[in-house]
Amino acid sequence: MTTQKNFAQNIISFYKNLKFNYSLPAGIEVMNPIKNKITFSLFTQFYTKYYSDNSKRVFIFGINPGRFGAGLTGVPFTDPTKLKEICGIDNNLSNKKELSAEFVYKVIAAYGGNDVFYSKFYITAVSPLGFIQDGLNVNYYDDKGLQEMLTPFIIKSIKKQLKFGVIRSHAICFGNGKNFNYLNKLNDKYAFFEEIIPIEHPRFIMQYKRKKLDEYVAKYLEILSQ
C-alpha cells in the first residue's frame, strides 16, 4: 500500500526531481538552487517545518528564483537573514538581504505570522528555476526566445504542483504586468485556476513605492483575506 505524501514531501520531491533538458539562448545559464547540498538541506528544513500536512493551499506565483533569495535558500522570497531570524532555520549563508523578501515578510507578519500564512498559502514561481546572464538575474520573460523555449517546461511544472493540494478557485500572481499577462494566458488555455488575481510585485513596491509601504501591505492583506 502506497502512503500518500504530505504537502512538504510533494514539494521536496518535485524540486529534487526537476529535469531541465533545454538549450538556453546564448549567454543565459540556468540556476537550480537545490542542487547545492547546503541549500537543499535548508530548503528541506523549511518545508518540513511549515508544510508537513495535507491542507489545501492558495498558490502564489512569483516570476523565477533570484540570486539573493531562493537562489541561496531554495525558498521563494526568503533570503538567508529571514530564514534564520524569522523562520528559525540557522544557516551560514551570505547576509545579503533581498528587497522582495523584506516586503513579503512584512506582509506575513501582518497576516499573523509564518505558521498562519504558510498553512494557507504556497509561494511558488511561474518558472521554478532561475536564470543568470552576465552575473545578473534574468526573468523568464526578459528574452523572447527563453520564454518560448520554457513554456512547455512551465506548463508541466504547474500541472505537477497542482497535485500537491491546491485551492483551484483562485491563485495570486506577484506582478501585474508581464508575469500576470503570461500566466493568465496559460491559465485561459489550460484552466489551472478559475481566476488569477494580480498584485504589484514586491520588488517593484520596494524599489519604486517604498513611501507607500503601509498602503501596499494593506492591499496585500485585503487580497490574501478574500
N, C-alpha and C positions, 0 to 999 in steps of 0.2 A: 504494500500500500504506500503510495506517494504522499508525503506530508506537504500540505500547501505552504508555500513560502510566505512569510510576512512581508510588509512593505519594505522594510530595511533590506531584507535578503534579496528581494526583487531588484532594488536599486543597485546593490553591490554586484549582483550577478550581471545586470545589464551593462554596467560600466566595465567590469572585468572582461567581458566577452565582446566589447566593441571592436568591430573589424573595419578597417579603413583601407580599401584597396583601389584608390583613385589616383590618377595622375594630376597633380596640382599644377596650376598655372606657374610659369617661370618666376622664381624668386619668393614664392609663398611656401611656408612649411607648416605642417600640422602640429598642433600642441595637444598631447594626450597626457594630462597631469598625473593620472593614477598609475601610469607605467613606472613612475618613481616609487620605490618601496616605502619611503617615509610618507609621502603624500597618500599612498593607498592605505597605510595604517591609520592616519588621521581621518581620512575620508570614512573608513570603516567604523572608527570610534564614533564619529558624529552621527552617522545614520543609524547605528545600533542604539545610540542613546535616545534619539528622538523619533525613530520610525519603527521600532520593534512591536508592531501591532498590525491589525488588519482593517484599520479605519480607512474609509474613502476620503480623499482629499481633493481640494480645488487645485488645479495646475496653474502655475505662474511661469510664463515663458520670458526669459531674458534673450539675449542675442546669441552669444557664444562665450566660452570661458576667456577671461582676460589674464594677463601675466601676473598681476599682484593680488588677485582674489582667488578664484577657483584654480587658476594656473599654479598656485602654490599649495592650496589646501585641498583641492578637489571638490570643494563645496561652493556652489554659486553664491556670489555676493558676500562671501565670508573670507576676510583676509586673516593672516596669522594672528594678529592682535585680537580681533574679535573672537576667533576660535579659542584663544587662550583665556582672555579676560571675561568674555560674556558666555561662552559655551562651556568653559571649564575643561577644555581639552589642551593639555600642556604641549608645547612644541618649541623647537629651537630654530624655527624658520626666520626669515628676514622680518624685521619690524616695520617694513614698509606698509603703509596704510592705503586702502583703496577707497576713493571718494564714494563710489556706489555703495560699498559695504557700510560706510558711516551712515548714509541715509537710511538704508534698509534696516539697520539695527535700531535706529531711532523709531522707525515705524513699528518694528517688532516689540520694542519696549512699550510704546504707547498702546499697542494692541493687547498687551497683557503678559508679554514675556515669551521666551523661547518655547516653553512647554505648551503653552496655549496656541501660539502661532503655528508651530510645526506639527501639531496634532491635526490642524485643519488645512494646511497648505503645503504643497510640494513645489519648490522652486527648481525649475529645470531651464533649458535653453533651446531655442529653435535648432541650433546645431550643438550637440553635446560635446563636440571637440572644438578647440580654439585654433587660431591661425596667426602666424607671425610673418612679417616681411620687414627686412632690414632692422630687426630687433624690436619692432613695434607691433602692437595688436592690429589685426585685420578683422573687420566684421565680415561675415559670410556674404553680405550684400554689397561690400565695397568694390568687388571685382565681379563683373557680369559673368565672366567665364567660370569663376569659382562658384557663384550662386547656382548656375545651371548644372554644373557638374555635381554639386552637393545635393540637389533636390531629391533624387531617389534615396540617398542616404538619410536625409532629414525625414522624409515620409516614413521610411522603415523604422527609424528611431522613435518617432512619435507613436506609431502603432504599437511598438513593443512596450512603451511606457504606459500606454492606456490600460494594459493588462495588470498594472500594479494595484489598481483600485482607485478609480477616478470618478469624480462627480462630473457627469457629461453635460449637464445643463449649461455650464459656462466655464470659461477659463479667462485668465487675466494675462495681458501682454504688456511687458515693460517696454515702452517705446510706442508712440502713437503715429510714427511716420513710416519709414521703410520696413522696420521689423514687423509692425502690425499689418501693413499692406501685403507683405509677402505671406505671412502666416494666415491671414484672413482669406487670401485667395486659395491657399491649400485647403483650408477648412471648408470653403464653399464647395470644393471638388470632392473632398474625402469625408466630410461630416464627422470630424473628430469630436466636435462640441456643437451644442445648439447655438452658442453665441461666444464670441471672444470680445472681451472688454479691454480697450486700450487705455493706457495711462502714461504720462510723461516718464521717461526713463530716469532712474536715479542719478545717473551720471550727468544728464542734461540739467537736472534740478540743481545739483551741487556745483556745476560749472557756471550756469547762467542765471539761476533763480534763487541763489542762496539767501538773499534778503527776504524771500517769501517762504522760507523753510517750513515754518509752522503751518502755513496755509496748505502746503503740499502734503505734509504729514496728515493733516485733517482730511484732505481729499483722498489720500490712500486709505485712511481708516473708513471713510464713507463707502468706498468701493469694496473693501475687504469685508465689511459688515453686512453687505447686501445679502 
